[in-house]
């Protein structure tokens, strides 16, 4: 092919001057649009001045070693204590009923054994320690004061029962009892409260009323112990001071006679240790 032919073919594919100008303008415009788009997407948004607030979130869980032992706290604060309102209202009547001669012959009375020394000292774990008290929730003198000093958590539970769960218009009935579960760490003892007098000091009950209340309250306590025997830390042995003979001023021999008149029911403990210094 001649050089003139080649020139004609080449000129066919080459853009004319006007076309080249349009292409350059289009390309330039396209490049500017791409550049603007790129700068728009890549340019970071301006940040507000001042400190940034962190998103609200739950705090991380505490390490296992530092987590509060809520289970142990709950179980110790929710220990079941026993009292007259855990029994049917006519329960006491069922312990009195009529009996035949054969029943009387086979009847067993409460056995008291005597020991010298401190009632608190050396008492086995889960022993039951008994004292007589007023219904006001006040352990301020005599053996009751010693109980308060050694069993502060038990006293709090007792006071709550007498002074907060009951009122002057609706006091704890005399002749009833309360069985406090072991809530103090050391020593771990059950506490038995015999409500033998409504008040204390000069306002205390007369000896005759105190003795009558002693019989019914001890019967109830023995029944409450029978109920509590289903607990894992069931009562082991039972200790008692010479109740009523201190601040209530009743001769022990009178109280002893009243206690020994109690006829034991099925399931009741048969023996109580009486301790004196």
Buried (B, 14 or more C-beta within 10 A) or exposed (E): EEEEEEEEEEEEEEEEEEEEEEEEEEEEEEEEEEEEEEEEEEEEEEEEEEEEEEEEEEEEEEEEEEEEEEEEEEEBEEBEBBBBEBBEEEEBEEBEEEEEEEEEEEEEEBEEEEEEEEBBEEBEEBBBBBBBBBBBBBBEEBBBEBBBEBBEBBBBBBBEBBBEEBEEEEBBBBBBBBBBBBBBEEBBBBBBBBBBBBBBEEEBBEBEBBBBBBBBBBBBBBBBBBBBEEBEEEBEBBBBBBBBBBBBEBEBEBBBEBBEEBBBBEEBBEEBBBBEE
